[in-house]
Amino acid sequence: MMVHADVERAPASAGSRMAAARLSRIRPALQRYIDEGVIPCAQTVIFRRGELVLEEVQGWDSVERREPLKSDAIFRLYSMTKPLVGVAILQLHQEGRLALNDPVEAYLPEFADMQILENGELVPAQRPITLHDLLTHTAGLSYHFLLDDPVAEQYAAAGLHDNWTVQATGISLAHYVEKLASLPLRAQPGTQWCYSEAMNVLGRVVEVVSGQRFGAFLDDRIIKPLGMVDTGFHARADNRDRLVDVYQPDAEGGLMRISETLGFEFAPSADLGGSGLVGTAADYLRFARMLLGDGELDGVRILEPETARLLFTNHLGPEFGDRPLRRMPQGLYAERGVGHGYCGVVITDPAVRGIPGSPGEYSWAGAANTNFWVDFEEDLIVIVLSQVFPGESAAREIHGIVRKLVYESIRQGSAS
């Protein structure tokens, strides 16, 4: 467990080469967002060159009860679940139990003979969906919340609302994925990037190939080997009191605790690879350190180096254009200079992107305003966790603020 007081007594060192004065600006910068009711809390973790450089814990576990956030708080990770799906698939790939160019229908026959909705008409798919397509969000699938997408509207009408559907109906992952396969695609496989339900489909592939429930596979092959003691598809009875409340903006410009906060307290009927995990910052840091270590942490090898690097390689060629991630919700990552690896964003050109970073950086975010990135060039991991569904609010600004101060601290630390 990371202990906040210990980190405060041990600020950025000469080994990390980060300027402590610049890092000290993170806490007051984020505190303004808490004081103004934009976010309920923030936990910021910075790890560089083998050192835990900084951990800031601020704000409230529960705004209404004025319970301070603790360093062992458990967050709903939502889409930060996705990179673990990529690792699981790559484990099966390196064992020869599947190949990345395999058609999905080889494991899930319901995906044979898919149709695409084009201009209101159904046309046949020109080729099968592959596992590679799913890993890169280029399979032609959609998500129920995407705007101006007739296929997304069909998902919503069919009740395919990922975690909400699982909590409300008790549907199995097999049945959930079958319902997805019964609906048309929004594009020909391999032709467009579109944020999608792909990771839930991959979770079902893991179940079919391994013979285990998806959550059990993650436990056995990733979570327990890495010592991620509080990570799972629900908060256990012995740690449920550490599950942070989740909020959304209210009409008065403040925060409103939402009923969805009651989710994740009990075992779900389906383990959703797109959005289902809860966990602590300490746990996710161990996962990110494994990524930074090319698949290994503390002598435990999760992936072979050449396999791990498939996660961090941009798999979107020039045919996807200079802004390939346009279908990201609220325009996130829709700028130039970024591509997509397996289950995460990869920076291809930070200068073109226009914000600090390094080529090859790997990152992903979660719906409740969580975010992480791994910068291999700088030997750096940053994790920022909050629990608010920001929509179009200012809550997302905190990640840009932290990023700016982190890289300023590196520049100043290197110059000193």
C-alpha positions in Angstrom: 0.0 0.0 0.0 1.2 3.5 -0.8 1.2 5.7 2.3 0.6 9.4 1.7 2.6 10.6 4.6 5.7 8.6 3.6 5.7 10.1 0.2 5.3 13.6 1.5 8.5 13.1 3.6 10.3 11.8 0.5 9.8 14.3 -2.4 11.5 14.1 -5.8 15.1 12.9 -5.4 18.2 13.4 -7.4 17.7 9.9 -8.8 14.3 10.7 -10.3 15.7 14.1 -11.7 12.4 15.8 -11.2 12.1 19.3 -9.7 10.3 19.1 -6.4 9.3 22.8 -6.6 7.4 22.3 -9.9 5.8 19.1 -8.6 4.6 20.9 -5.5 2.3 22.9 -7.7 0.2 19.9 -8.5 -1.7 19.7 -5.2 -2.9 23.4 -5.1 -3.8 23.3 -8.8 -6.1 20.3 -8.3 -7.3 21.6 -4.9 -8.9 24.5 -6.7 -11.0 22.1 -8.7 -12.1 20.3 -5.5 -12.9 23.6 -3.7 -15.0 24.8 -6.7 -17.0 21.5 -6.8 -15.7 20.4 -10.2 -14.2 17.1 -8.9 -14.8 15.4 -5.6 -11.2 14.1 -5.1 -7.9 13.4 -6.8 -5.1 10.9 -6.3 -2.0 11.6 -8.2 0.9 9.1 -8.5 4.2 9.8 -10.2 6.8 7.0 -10.6 10.1 7.6 -12.4 13.4 5.8 -12.7 12.4 3.1 -10.2 11.2 5.6 -7.5 7.8 6.6 -6.3 8.4 10.3 -6.7 5.0 11.7 -5.6 1.6 10.7 -4.3 -1.0 13.3 -3.6 -4.3 12.3 -2.0 -6.8 15.1 -1.7 -10.5 15.8 -1.6 -13.3 13.5 -0.4 -14.1 9.9 -0.4 -17.7 11.1 0.2 -18.5 14.7 -0.4 -21.7 14.5 1.7 -20.2 12.9 4.7 -16.9 14.9 4.4 -14.8 11.7 4.6 -11.3 12.5 3.3 -9.9 10.4 0.5 -7.3 7.9 1.7 -4.3 6.5 -0.2 -5.9 3.0 -0.3 -9.2 4.2 -1.8 -10.8 1.9 -4.4 -11.8 3.5 -7.7 -14.1 2.4 -10.5 -11.6 2.2 -13.3 -14.0 1.8 -16.1 -12.1 1.9 -19.4 -8.8 1.6 -17.7 -9.8 -2.0 -17.6 -9.1 -2.2 -21.3 -5.3 -2.5 -21.2 -5.6 -5.6 -19.1 -7.7 -7.2 -21.8 -4.9 -6.6 -24.3 -2.4 -8.2 -22.0 -4.7 -11.2 -21.5 -5.1 -11.7 -25.3 -1.3 -11.3 -25.8 -0.7 -14.0 -23.2 -2.8 -16.4 -25.1 -1.1 -15.3 -28.4 2.4 -15.9 -27.1 1.3 -19.4 -25.9 0.1 -20.2 -29.4 -3.5 -20.6 -28.3 -4.7 -18.0 -30.7 -3.3 -15.7 -33.4 -3.9 -12.0 -33.7 -5.1 -12.3 -37.3 -7.5 -15.1 -36.5 -11.1 -14.3 -37.5 -13.3 -13.8 -34.4 -15.8 -16.2 -35.7 -13.3 -19.0 -35.2 -14.0 -18.6 -31.5 -17.4 -16.9 -31.5 -19.4 -18.2 -34.5 -22.1 -15.6 -34.0 -19.8 -13.1 -35.7 -19.9 -15.0 -39.0 -21.6 -13.2 -42.0 -21.8 -9.8 -40.4 -23.6 -7.0 -42.1 -22.7 -3.3 -42.2 -25.2 -0.4 -41.9 -24.4 2.0 -44.8 -26.7 4.9 -45.5 -29.6 3.1 -44.0 -29.0 -0.1 -46.0 -27.5 -3.4 -44.9 -24.5 -4.7 -46.9 -22.4 -7.7 -46.3 -19.0 -7.5 -44.6 -16.2 -7.7 -47.1 -14.1 -9.8 -44.8 -14.3 -11.3 -41.3 -13.5 -9.3 -38.1 -10.1 -10.3 -36.7 -8.8 -10.2 -33.2 -6.4 -7.5 -34.4 -9.4 -5.4 -35.4 -10.9 -5.8 -32.0 -7.7 -4.9 -30.2 -7.4 -1.7 -32.3 -11.1 -0.6 -32.3 -11.2 -1.1 -36.0 -13.7 -4.0 -36.1 -16.7 -1.8 -37.1 -18.4 -2.1 -33.7 -19.8 0.9 -31.8 -20.8 2.0 -28.3 -24.3 2.9 -27.1 -23.3 6.5 -26.0 -21.7 7.6 -29.3 -23.6 10.5 -31.0 -24.8 10.6 -34.6 -24.3 6.9 -35.0 -27.3 4.8 -36.0 -25.6 1.6 -34.9 -25.0 3.1 -31.4 -28.7 3.9 -31.4 -29.4 0.2 -32.1 -27.1 -0.8 -29.2 -29.0 1.5 -26.9 -32.4 0.3 -28.0 -31.2 -3.3 -27.4 -30.2 -2.4 -23.9 -26.5 -2.8 -24.5 -25.3 -0.3 -21.9 -22.3 -2.4 -20.6 -22.1 -2.1 -16.8 -25.6 -0.7 -16.4 -27.0 -3.7 -18.4 -25.1 -6.2 -16.4 -26.2 -4.7 -13.1 -29.8 -4.4 -14.1 -30.4 -7.7 -15.9 -27.9 -10.2 -14.7 -27.0 -11.1 -18.3 -24.0 -13.4 -18.9 -21.1 -12.3 -21.0 -21.9 -14.9 -23.6 -25.4 -13.6 -24.0 -24.3 -10.0 -24.0 -21.8 -10.6 -26.8 -24.4 -12.7 -28.8 -26.7 -9.6 -28.7 -23.9 -7.4 -30.0 -23.2 -9.9 -32.8 -26.9 -9.8 -33.8 -26.7 -6.1 -34.7 -25.0 -4.5 -37.7 -21.5 -3.0 -37.9 -21.0 0.7 -38.5 -18.1 0.2 -40.9 -16.3 -2.5 -42.8 -13.8 -4.3 -40.6 -10.3 -2.8 -40.7 -11.3 0.5 -42.4 -12.2 3.0 -39.5 -11.2 3.5 -35.9 -14.3 3.8 -33.7 -14.4 3.5 -29.9 -16.4 0.4 -29.2 -17.5 -2.7 -27.3 -14.5 -4.6 -28.7 -12.9 -5.3 -25.3 -16.1 -7.0 -24.1 -16.0 -9.2 -27.1 -12.3 -10.0 -26.5 -13.1 -10.9 -22.9 -15.5 -13.5 -24.2 -12.8 -14.8 -26.6 -10.6 -15.3 -23.5 -13.3 -17.3 -21.8 -13.8 -19.6 -24.9 -10.1 -20.1 -25.4 -9.1 -20.6 -21.8 -12.2 -22.3 -20.5 -12.3 -19.9 -17.5 -14.5 -17.0 -16.7 -12.8 -13.8 -17.8 -12.4 -12.5 -14.3 -10.9 -15.7 -13.1 -8.4 -15.6 -16.0 -7.3 -12.1 -15.1 -7.0 -13.1 -11.4 -4.8 -16.1 -12.2 -2.7 -14.7 -15.0 -2.3 -10.9 -14.2 -3.9 -9.6 -11.0 -2.6 -12.1 -8.5 0.9 -12.6 -10.0 1.4 -8.8 -10.0 0.2 -8.5 -6.4 -2.8 -6.3 -7.3 -4.5 -7.1 -4.0 -7.6 -4.8 -4.3 -8.3 -5.2 -8.0 -11.3 -7.1 -9.3 -14.7 -6.9 -10.9 -16.3 -5.8 -7.7 -15.3 -4.6 -4.2 -15.1 -7.5 -1.8 -16.8 -7.6 1.6 -13.4 -6.9 3.3 -12.6 -3.8 1.3 -16.0 -2.5 0.2 -15.8 0.4 2.7 -12.9 1.8 0.6 -15.0 2.1 -2.6 -15.1 5.9 -3.4 -18.5 7.5 -4.2 -18.9 8.7 -7.8 -20.5 11.9 -8.9 -21.7 13.9 -11.8 -22.2 17.7 -12.3 -25.5 19.0 -11.0 -27.6 21.9 -12.4 -26.2 24.4 -9.9 -22.6 23.8 -11.0 -21.8 21.5 -8.1 -21.6 17.7 -7.7 -24.4 15.2 -7.3 -23.8 11.6 -6.1 -25.4 9.3 -8.6 -27.2 6.0 -8.1 -24.6 4.2 -10.3 -22.3 4.6 -7.3 -24.0 1.6 -5.8 -22.7 -0.6 -8.6 -19.5 -2.7 -8.3 -20.3 -3.6 -4.7 -21.3 -7.2 -5.6 -20.1 -9.8 -8.0 -21.5 -9.0 -11.5 -23.1 -11.6 -13.8 -20.5 -10.8 -16.5 -17.0 -9.6 -16.3 -16.8 -6.7 -18.7 -13.3 -6.1 -20.2 -14.4 -2.7 -21.5 -15.3 -1.1 -18.2 -15.7 -3.5 -15.2 -12.7 -3.3 -12.9 -12.2 -1.5 -9.6 -8.9 -1.1 -8.0 -6.4 1.2 -6.1 -3.7 3.5 -7.4 -1.1 1.2 -5.8 -2.5 -1.8 -7.8 -2.6 0.0 -11.1 0.9 1.3 -10.5 2.1 -2.3 -10.3 0.3 -3.1 -13.6 1.8 0.0 -15.2 5.3 -0.8 -13.9 4.9 -4.2 -15.6 4.2 -2.4 -18.9 7.2 -0.1 -18.3 9.3 -3.2 -17.7 8.4 -4.8 -21.1 6.2 -7.3 -19.5 8.0 -8.0 -16.2 7.8 -6.7 -12.6 9.8 -7.9 -9.6 10.9 -11.1 -11.4 7.4 -12.0 -12.5 7.1 -12.1 -16.3 3.6 -11.5 -17.6 4.5 -11.1 -21.3 7.7 -11.6 -23.3 9.3 -8.3 -24.3 8.5 -8.6 -28.0 4.9 -9.5 -27.2 4.5 -6.6 -24.7 5.7 -4.1 -27.3 2.7 -5.0 -29.5 0.7 -3.0 -27.0 2.7 0.1 -27.5 3.1 0.0 -31.3 0.8 2.2 -33.3 -1.2 -0.1 -35.5 -3.1 2.6 -37.5 -1.4 3.2 -40.8 -1.7 6.3 -43.0 -4.9 5.1 -44.5 -6.6 6.1 -41.2 -5.7 9.7 -41.8 -3.8 12.2 -39.6 -6.5 12.3 -36.9 -7.5 8.6 -36.7 -9.2 8.7 -33.3 -12.0 11.1 -34.3 -14.7 8.8 -32.9 -13.4 9.2 -29.4 -16.2 10.5 -27.0 -16.2 14.2 -26.5 -13.3 14.6 -28.9 -10.7 13.1 -26.6 -7.5 12.1 -28.5 -9.0 13.4 -31.7 -5.9 15.5 -32.4 -3.0 14.8 -34.7 0.1 13.1 -33.5 -1.6 10.1 -31.9 -2.3 6.6 -33.0 -3.6 3.4 -31.3 -1.7 0.4 -30.1 -3.6 -2.5 -28.5 -6.2 -1.3 -26.1 -4.6 2.1 -25.7 -3.4 5.4 -27.3 0.1 5.7 -28.5 1.8 9.1 -29.1 3.4 9.1 -32.6 4.6 12.8 -32.6 4.3 14.9 -29.4 5.3 18.0 -31.3 2.5 17.6 -33.7 0.1 16.7 -30.9 1.0 20.0 -29.2 1.2 18.8 -25.6 4.2 17.4 -23.6 5.1 13.8 -24.0 7.4 11.4 -25.8 7.1 9.3 -28.9 5.7 5.8 -28.1 4.0 6.9 -24.9 1.1 4.6 -24.0 -2.1 5.8 -22.2 -5.7 5.3 -21.6 -8.5 6.9 -19.5 -11.7 5.9 -17.7 -15.2 7.3 -17.8 -15.2 8.5 -14.2 -12.2 10.8 -14.9 -9.3 8.4 -14.3 -6.2 8.4 -16.5 -2.7 6.9 -16.7 0.3 7.1 -19.0 3.6 5.2 -19.4 6.4 7.2 -21.0 9.2 4.7 -21.9 11.6 7.4 -23.1 11.4 9.2 -19.7 11.1 6.0 -17.6 7.9 7.5 -16.2 4.5 6.5 -15.0 1.7 8.9 -14.1 -1.7 8.0 -12.7 -4.5 10.5 -11.9 -7.7 9.2 -10.4 -10.9 11.0 -9.6 -14.6 9.8 -9.5 -16.8 12.1 -11.5 -18.5 11.6 -14.8 -17.4 14.9 -16.4 -19.4 15.0 -19.6 -18.5 18.4 -21.0 -17.4 19.8 -17.6 -14.0 21.2 -16.7 -13.1 18.0 -14.7 -11.0 16.6 -17.5 -8.7 19.7 -17.4 -6.9 18.2 -14.4 -5.1 15.7 -16.5 -3.6 18.4 -18.8 -2.5 20.4 -15.7 -0.7 17.4 -14.2 0.9 16.5 -17.5 2.2 20.1 -17.9 3.7 20.2 -14.4 5.2 16.7 -14.7 7.2 17.5 -17.9 8.2 21.0 -16.6 9.6 19.2 -13.5 11.6 16.9 -15.7 13.0 19.7 -17.8 14.0 21.7 -14.6 15.3 18.6 -12.8 17.5 17.7 -15.8 18.9 21.2 -15.9 19.8 21.4 -12.3 
